[in-house]
Amino acid sequence: MSKYLLPWLIPIGLTLLGGAALLGWVYAFYGYAESPRLPGQDGRPRAAAQESAQDDLTGRLETFGGSPSEISAAWPTFRGPQYDAVSPETVPLIREFPAAGPEPIWQVSLGEGFAGAAIRHGRVYVIDYDMERQADAIRCFSLDNGREIWRYSYPVRVKRNHGMSRTVPAVDEQYVVAIGPKCHVTCLDAETGQFRWMIDLVREYGTDEPLWYAGQCARIENGRAILAPAGSALMIAVDCATGQVVWQTPNPDGWKMTHSSILPMTFAGRKMYVYCAVGGVAGIAAEDGEVLWKTDAWTLRINVPTPVWVGDGKLFFSAGYNKGSMMLQLREEDGRIVPEVLFTLPPEVFGADQQTPIFYEGYLYGVRPNKEMVCLDLDGTVQWTSGTENKFGLAPYMIADGMLIALNDDGIMSLIDAGPERFDLLSRARVLEGPESWAPPALAAGRLIVRDLHTMVCLDLRRQTP
């Protein structure tokens, strides 16, 4: 061999060996791998974001011994089946906790985070983070006993930053869609966990990863995943069966992603999706992605709560960071939808740092920055507050069987009569050890799923009848 060729062949050989070693590591970690749909395969422009070593993201499906429950009741998405955090069930619930507090039906340990559960067909879905493997993990458990049924994981490095995963999956009859901390959107078969497709919103749409990671929860409607990349496209609809983009909404104003989720609603005979971005709020037509209306009357860099539809074309917005709240009125004028601000409230009257307020029987319920729970009428007048002796913090709340079911940061749950006359505390008990019991709850057939930073529990809140 020529002495002139040898110096060139040695580094080439080392490079080939290194590549083989890397492929061997990927195969060893993942067992069998499934490749996600890659950018450009459906005609979408590749985002300008820098390519990374995770462009060839692969995942692993593991199956376990759990079996789905026969319970058919569902809480299939963030804020429940009607997107309002109000349970439509008629199951009678307890009005008073036992002296020792409710005993969990089951509990499981999770990686650090605030990701809440979705429930459908006896299965509980949650997105988790596996610190040891450095991987997002979409996990499916039995509603009966908490035994794991399957787990789909893919490698992504997420540093601890007030926890990791914090979104709620969306699930329909066939598919489950989840958004990971780094804005990876994954669609799986809801029954088996088999991989369908993945979209990296940062890579494919130039999405700016929000502070403290993604908080937006996916929506599934009519077999389509509805997502707001707020990058090269403001919003997209993706066919769950194929992973192909059905429509996408342009983003000429350069609005950015927030932690807020998309609100489906109907006005003037048009089904639309309302989204709060960094830059403003828009209503997007459900059938084709057309912008029906938009406004910059509500904009801030950190927006966590989702808009609340209170009927008659009115939308209620709230946020923390000294923003307060606002009521927006949609009006139809000459075939156009025009947004108009009805009133704003300073944060000391009402704002919401983290959880989305609830509209129930003509009134709004939420927790304002001083940690007091508040009831408002639709003119923004305070009906009652929980007072300084009843504080709730950043923790979640929902309404079921005429009660507010509210946690505080430390895992203490309160049952409160949901009415405008007064703050009426019915019962209180510790249900989690804490800290940071911030995940949105899920309720199905009287079984309530809540979690803190490390543990998810299922509680039986059904009232026992003699």
C-alpha positions as CSV (number, residue, x, y, z in Angstrom):
1,M,0.0,0.0,0.0
2,S,1.3,3.4,-0.9
3,K,2.7,5.4,2.0
4,Y,0.8,8.4,0.6
5,L,-2.6,6.6,0.8
6,L,-2.3,5.3,4.3
7,P,-2.8,8.7,6.1
8,W,-6.1,9.1,4.2
9,L,-7.5,5.6,4.7
10,I,-7.0,5.5,8.5
11,P,-9.4,8.3,9.4
12,I,-12.0,7.0,6.8
13,G,-11.9,3.5,8.5
14,L,-12.3,5.0,11.9
15,T,-15.3,7.0,10.8
16,L,-17.0,3.9,9.4
17,L,-16.3,2.0,12.6
18,G,-17.8,4.8,14.6
19,G,-20.9,4.9,12.5
20,A,-21.4,1.2,12.9
21,A,-21.0,1.5,16.7
22,L,-23.7,4.3,16.7
23,L,-26.1,2.1,14.7
24,G,-25.4,-0.8,17.1
25,W,-26.2,1.4,20.1
26,V,-29.5,2.6,18.6
27,Y,-30.5,-1.0,17.8
28,A,-29.6,-2.3,21.2
29,F,-31.5,0.5,23.0
30,Y,-34.7,0.2,20.9
31,G,-35.0,-3.5,20.1
32,Y,-37.2,-3.0,17.0
33,A,-37.5,0.5,15.7
34,E,-40.2,2.3,13.8
35,S,-39.2,5.4,11.7
36,P,-41.4,8.4,11.9
37,R,-42.6,10.2,8.8
38,L,-39.8,12.5,7.7
39,P,-40.1,16.2,6.8
40,G,-40.8,16.8,3.1
41,Q,-42.6,13.5,2.5
42,D,-46.0,15.2,2.5
43,G,-44.9,18.3,0.5
44,R,-44.5,20.6,3.5
45,P,-41.5,22.9,3.4
46,R,-38.7,22.0,5.8
47,A,-38.4,24.5,8.6
48,A,-35.3,26.7,8.8
49,A,-34.4,25.2,12.2
50,Q,-31.0,23.6,12.4
51,E,-31.0,19.9,11.7
52,S,-30.0,17.8,14.7
53,A,-28.8,14.3,15.5
54,Q,-32.4,13.4,16.3
55,D,-33.6,13.8,12.7
56,D,-33.8,10.0,12.4
57,L,-35.8,9.7,15.6
58,T,-36.9,6.1,16.2
59,G,-39.0,4.6,18.9
60,R,-39.7,1.5,20.9
61,L,-43.0,-0.1,21.8
62,E,-43.0,-2.3,25.0
63,T,-46.0,-4.3,26.1
64,F,-46.9,-5.4,29.7
65,G,-49.4,-7.4,31.6
66,G,-52.1,-4.9,32.1
67,S,-55.6,-5.2,30.6
68,P,-58.1,-2.5,29.8
69,S,-61.1,-2.0,32.1
70,E,-64.6,-2.7,30.8
71,I,-65.6,0.9,32.0
72,S,-66.8,2.8,28.9
73,A,-66.9,6.3,30.4
74,A,-64.3,8.7,28.9
75,W,-62.3,11.8,29.6
76,P,-60.6,11.8,26.2
77,T,-58.7,15.1,26.1
78,F,-57.5,18.2,28.1
79,R,-60.6,19.6,30.0
80,G,-62.7,16.6,29.2
81,P,-65.2,15.6,26.5
82,Q,-66.8,19.1,26.2
83,Y,-63.5,21.0,26.5
84,D,-64.8,22.8,29.6
85,A,-63.6,20.9,32.6
86,V,-67.2,20.0,33.5
87,S,-68.1,16.3,33.8
88,P,-71.2,15.4,31.8
89,E,-71.7,12.3,34.0
90,T,-74.6,11.7,36.3
91,V,-72.8,9.4,38.7
92,P,-73.5,10.6,42.3
93,L,-70.3,11.6,44.0
94,I,-69.3,11.7,47.7
95,R,-70.0,15.0,49.5
96,E,-67.7,14.2,52.5
97,F,-64.4,12.5,52.6
98,P,-63.9,9.7,55.2
99,A,-61.9,10.7,58.3
100,A,-58.7,9.2,56.9
101,G,-59.2,10.6,53.5
102,P,-60.0,8.6,50.3
103,E,-58.0,5.4,49.8
104,P,-56.5,5.2,46.3
105,I,-57.7,2.4,44.0
106,W,-54.2,2.4,42.6
107,Q,-51.2,4.6,42.2
108,V,-48.1,4.6,39.9
109,S,-44.8,6.5,40.0
110,L,-44.0,8.8,37.1
111,G,-41.0,10.9,36.0
112,E,-41.0,14.5,37.1
113,G,-43.7,16.5,35.5
114,F,-47.3,17.8,35.5
115,A,-48.7,15.9,32.5
116,G,-52.4,14.9,33.2
117,A,-54.3,11.8,32.0
118,A,-56.8,11.1,29.3
119,I,-59.2,8.2,29.6
120,R,-61.0,6.1,27.0
121,H,-62.2,2.5,26.7
122,G,-60.9,1.5,30.1
123,R,-57.4,2.8,29.3
124,V,-55.5,5.7,31.0
125,Y,-53.0,7.6,28.8
126,V,-50.3,9.8,30.0
127,I,-47.0,11.2,28.5
128,D,-44.1,10.7,30.8
129,Y,-40.3,11.3,30.8
130,D,-37.8,8.5,31.4
131,M,-34.8,10.1,33.0
132,E,-32.7,6.9,32.9
133,R,-33.2,6.3,29.2
134,Q,-33.5,10.0,28.3
135,A,-36.7,9.4,26.4
136,D,-40.3,10.6,26.2
137,A,-42.7,7.8,27.0
138,I,-46.4,7.7,26.1
139,R,-47.8,5.2,28.5
140,C,-51.1,3.3,28.7
141,F,-52.5,1.9,31.9
142,S,-55.6,-0.1,33.0
143,L,-58.3,2.1,34.6
144,D,-59.1,-0.9,36.9
145,N,-55.8,-1.3,38.7
146,G,-53.2,0.9,37.2
147,R,-51.2,-1.9,35.6
148,E,-49.3,-0.8,32.5
149,I,-50.6,-2.1,29.2
150,W,-48.0,-0.7,26.8
151,R,-45.4,2.1,26.5
152,Y,-44.0,3.8,23.4
153,S,-40.8,5.8,24.0
154,Y,-38.4,7.7,21.8
155,P,-35.1,9.4,22.7
156,V,-35.0,13.1,23.4
157,R,-32.8,14.9,25.9
158,V,-34.8,17.0,28.3
159,K,-33.2,18.9,31.2
160,R,-35.1,19.4,34.4
161,N,-36.9,22.8,34.2
162,H,-39.8,22.8,36.6
163,G,-40.4,19.2,35.6
164,M,-40.4,17.8,32.1
165,S,-43.7,16.5,30.5
166,R,-46.8,18.7,31.1
167,T,-49.4,18.0,28.4
168,V,-52.5,15.9,28.2
169,P,-52.9,13.4,25.3
170,A,-55.9,13.4,23.1
171,V,-57.6,10.0,22.2
172,D,-60.4,9.0,20.0
173,E,-61.8,5.6,18.8
174,Q,-58.6,4.7,17.0
175,Y,-55.7,7.0,17.8
176,V,-53.9,8.8,20.7
177,V,-51.9,11.9,20.0
178,A,-49.4,13.5,22.4
179,I,-47.1,16.5,22.4
180,G,-43.8,16.0,24.1
181,P,-41.8,18.7,26.0
182,K,-39.6,19.4,23.0
183,C,-42.7,19.8,20.7
184,H,-42.6,16.3,19.2
185,V,-46.1,15.3,18.2
186,T,-46.7,11.5,18.2
187,C,-49.7,9.5,16.9
188,L,-50.2,5.9,18.0
189,D,-52.8,3.3,17.7
190,A,-54.9,3.8,20.9
191,E,-55.5,0.1,21.5
192,T,-52.0,-1.3,20.7
193,G,-49.6,1.6,20.9
194,Q,-48.3,0.9,17.4
195,F,-46.6,3.9,15.9
196,R,-48.4,5.8,13.2
197,W,-46.5,9.1,12.6
198,M,-44.5,11.8,14.3
199,I,-44.0,15.5,13.6
200,D,-41.1,17.5,15.1
201,L,-42.7,21.0,15.2
202,V,-39.4,22.7,15.8
203,R,-37.7,21.0,12.9
204,E,-40.6,21.0,10.5
205,Y,-42.3,24.3,11.3
206,G,-39.7,26.4,13.0
207,T,-41.7,26.4,16.2
208,D,-40.0,28.2,19.1
209,E,-40.0,25.8,22.0
210,P,-41.8,27.7,24.8
211,L,-40.2,28.5,28.1
212,W,-40.5,25.5,30.5
213,Y,-41.3,23.3,27.5
214,A,-44.5,22.6,25.5
215,G,-47.7,23.0,27.4
216,Q,-50.2,22.9,24.5
217,C,-52.4,19.8,24.5
218,A,-53.4,18.2,21.2
219,R,-57.0,18.0,20.0
220,I,-58.5,15.3,17.8
221,E,-61.7,16.0,15.9
222,N,-63.2,14.0,13.1
223,G,-60.1,11.9,12.7
224,R,-57.8,14.9,12.5
225,A,-55.2,16.1,15.0
226,I,-55.5,19.9,15.4
227,L,-52.2,21.5,16.4
228,A,-50.8,25.1,16.6
229,P,-47.1,25.1,15.7
230,A,-47.1,28.9,15.5
231,G,-44.1,28.8,13.3
232,S,-44.2,28.7,9.5
233,A,-47.8,27.8,10.0
234,L,-50.1,29.1,12.7
235,M,-52.3,26.0,12.9
236,I,-52.5,22.7,11.1
237,A,-54.9,19.8,10.7
238,V,-53.3,16.3,10.3
239,D,-55.1,13.2,9.2
240,C,-54.5,10.7,12.0
241,A,-54.7,7.7,9.7
242,T,-52.0,8.9,7.3
243,G,-50.0,11.7,9.0
244,Q,-50.7,13.9,6.0
245,V,-51.5,17.6,6.5
246,V,-55.1,18.3,5.5
247,W,-54.8,22.1,5.8
248,Q,-52.5,24.7,7.3
249,T,-53.0,28.3,8.3
250,P,-50.4,30.8,7.3
251,N,-48.6,32.9,10.0
252,P,-47.7,36.1,8.3
253,D,-47.5,38.0,11.6
254,G,-44.9,35.6,13.0
255,W,-46.9,34.7,16.1
256,K,-45.3,32.2,18.4
257,M,-46.4,29.2,20.5
258,T,-47.7,29.7,24.0
259,H,-48.7,27.1,26.7
260,S,-52.3,27.7,25.9
261,S,-54.3,24.9,24.1
262,I,-56.8,25.2,21.2
263,L,-60.4,25.8,22.0
264,P,-63.0,24.4,19.6
265,M,-66.2,26.4,19.3
266,T,-69.0,27.4,17.0
267,F,-70.2,30.9,16.1
268,A,-72.4,32.3,13.4
269,G,-72.8,28.7,12.0
270,R,-69.0,28.3,11.6
271,K,-67.0,25.7,13.5
272,M,-63.7,27.2,14.5
273,Y,-60.6,26.7,16.6
274,V,-59.5,29.6,18.8
275,Y,-55.8,29.9,19.8
276,C,-53.9,32.4,21.9
277,A,-50.4,32.9,20.5
278,V,-47.6,35.3,21.4
279,G,-48.8,38.1,19.2
280,G,-52.6,37.8,19.4
281,V,-55.7,35.5,19.2
282,A,-57.2,34.0,16.1
283,G,-60.3,32.0,15.2
284,I,-59.5,29.4,12.5
285,A,-62.1,27.7,10.3
286,A,-62.3,24.0,11.1
287,E,-63.0,22.9,7.6
288,D,-60.1,24.5,5.7
289,G,-57.8,26.5,8.1
290,E,-59.0,30.0,7.0
291,V,-58.5,32.8,9.4
292,L,-62.1,33.9,10.3
293,W,-61.0,36.6,12.8
294,K,-58.0,37.8,14.7
295,T,-57.0,40.4,17.3
296,D,-54.0,41.7,19.1
297,A,-56.1,42.9,22.0
298,W,-54.9,40.0,24.1
299,T,-51.2,39.2,23.8
300,L,-48.4,38.3,26.1
301,R,-45.3,36.1,26.0
302,I,-46.4,33.7,28.7
303,N,-50.0,32.6,28.2
304,V,-51.0,29.4,30.0
305,P,-54.8,29.3,30.4
306,T,-56.9,28.4,27.4
307,P,-59.8,30.7,26.3
308,V,-63.2,30.0,27.9
309,W,-66.3,30.1,25.7
310,V,-69.2,31.4,27.8
311,G,-71.9,31.4,25.0
312,D,-73.4,34.2,22.9
313,G,-70.2,34.7,21.1
314,K,-68.3,35.6,24.2
315,L,-64.8,34.4,25.1
316,F,-63.1,34.9,28.4
317,F,-59.3,35.3,28.6
318,S,-57.1,35.2,31.7
319,A,-53.4,35.0,32.5
320,G,-50.8,35.7,35.2
321,Y,-47.8,37.9,35.2
322,N,-49.9,40.9,36.1
323,K,-52.1,40.5,33.0
324,G,-55.5,40.1,34.6
325,S,-58.4,39.0,32.3
326,M,-60.6,40.1,29.4
327,M,-64.0,39.4,27.9
328,L,-64.2,39.4,24.1
329,Q,-67.4,39.6,22.1
330,L,-67.6,38.2,18.6
331,R,-70.1,39.9,16.3
332,E,-71.1,39.2,12.7
333,E,-71.0,42.2,10.5
334,D,-71.6,42.1,6.7
335,G,-70.6,38.4,6.6
336,R,-67.4,39.0,8.6
337,I,-66.7,38.0,12.2
338,V,-65.5,41.0,14.2
339,P,-64.0,40.8,17.7
340,E,-64.7,43.5,20.3
341,V,-63.4,43.9,23.8
342,L,-66.3,44.2,26.3
343,F,-64.2,44.7,29.5
344,T,-60.9,43.9,31.1
345,L,-60.2,43.1,34.8
346,P,-57.0,43.9,36.7
347,P,-55.2,40.9,38.3
348,E,-56.3,41.7,41.8
349,V,-59.9,41.2,40.6
350,F,-59.2,38.2,38.5
351,G,-56.3,36.7,36.6
352,A,-55.2,33.1,36.3
353,D,-51.6,32.1,36.5
354,Q,-51.8,28.5,35.3
355,Q,-55.2,26.8,35.4
356,T,-58.0,27.6,32.9
357,P,-61.2,29.0,34.6
358,I,-64.5,27.1,34.3
359,F,-67.8,28.4,33.0
360,Y,-70.7,26.7,34.7
361,E,-74.4,27.6,34.8
362,G,-73.8,31.2,34.0
363,Y,-70.8,31.9,36.2
364,L,-67.0,31.7,36.0
365,Y,-64.9,30.0,38.6
366,G,-61.1,30.2,38.9
367,V,-58.1,31.0,41.2
368,R,-56.6,34.5,41.0
369,P,-53.0,35.4,41.7
370,N,-53.4,35.8,45.5
371,K,-54.4,32.0,45.4
372,E,-58.0,32.6,46.4
373,M,-60.8,30.9,44.5
374,V,-63.2,33.4,42.9
375,C,-66.7,33.2,41.4
376,L,-67.5,35.9,38.8
377,D,-70.6,36.8,36.9
378,L,-70.3,37.5,33.2
379,D,-70.0,41.2,33.8
380,G,-66.8,40.6,35.7
381,T,-68.4,41.2,39.1
382,V,-67.0,39.1,42.0
383,Q,-69.8,37.0,43.6
384,W,-67.6,35.4,46.3
385,T,-64.0,34.6,47.2
386,S,-62.7,31.7,49.2
387,G,-60.9,34.1,51.6
388,T,-57.4,34.2,53.0
389,E,-58.0,31.0,55.0
390,N,-58.7,28.9,51.8
391,K,-55.8,29.2,49.3
392,F,-55.4,27.0,46.2
393,G,-52.2,28.1,44.4
394,L,-51.4,26.8,40.9
395,A,-53.2,23.5,41.3
396,P,-56.2,22.3,39.1
397,Y,-59.9,22.2,39.6
398,M,-62.9,20.8,37.8
399,I,-66.7,20.5,38.2
400,A,-68.6,17.3,38.6
401,D,-72.0,16.5,40.2
402,G,-72.5,20.1,41.0
403,M,-69.3,20.4,43.0
404,L,-66.0,22.1,42.4
405,I,-63.3,19.5,43.0
406,A,-60.1,21.5,43.7
407,L,-56.6,20.7,44.7
408,N,-54.0,22.9,46.3
409,D,-50.3,22.8,45.5
410,D,-49.6,20.3,48.3
411,G,-52.1,17.7,47.3
412,I,-55.0,18.6,49.6
413,M,-58.4,18.3,47.8
414,S,-61.5,20.3,48.5
415,L,-65.1,19.6,47.6
416,I,-66.9,22.9,47.2
417,D,-70.5,23.6,46.2
418,A,-70.6,25.1,42.7
419,G,-73.0,27.9,43.1
420,P,-72.8,31.8,43.1
421,E,-74.3,32.4,46.5
422,R,-71.2,31.8,48.7
423,F,-68.0,29.8,49.0
424,D,-69.4,26.6,50.6
425,L,-66.7,24.1,51.5
426,L,-68.1,20.6,51.9
427,S,-65.1,18.5,52.8
428,R,-61.3,18.5,52.5
429,A,-58.6,15.7,52.6
430,R,-55.1,15.0,51.5
431,V,-55.0,12.8,48.4
432,L,-51.4,13.4,47.3
433,E,-48.2,13.9,49.1
434,G,-47.1,16.7,46.8
435,P,-45.3,18.8,45.9
436,E,-46.7,20.6,42.9
437,S,-50.0,18.8,42.4
438,W,-50.6,20.7,39.2
439,A,-51.8,18.2,36.5
440,P,-55.3,18.7,35.1
441,P,-57.6,16.0,36.6
442,A,-59.5,13.3,34.6
443,L,-62.8,11.8,35.7
444,A,-64.6,8.7,34.3
445,A,-67.4,6.7,36.0
446,G,-66.7,8.4,39.3
447,R,-63.0,7.5,39.2
448,L,-60.8,10.6,39.5
449,I,-57.2,10.6,38.3
450,V,-54.9,13.3,39.8
451,R,-51.1,13.5,40.2
452,D,-48.3,15.5,41.8
453,L,-44.7,15.9,40.6
454,H,-43.9,12.2,41.0
455,T,-47.1,10.1,41.6
456,M,-50.4,9.5,39.8
457,V,-53.4,8.2,41.8
458,C,-56.9,7.0,41.0
459,L,-59.6,7.8,43.6
460,D,-63.0,6.3,43.8
461,L,-65.4,9.3,44.5
462,R,-68.6,7.4,43.9
463,R,-71.2,7.9,46.6
464,Q,-72.2,4.6,48.2
465,T,-76.0,4.0,48.1
466,P,-77.6,1.9,50.9
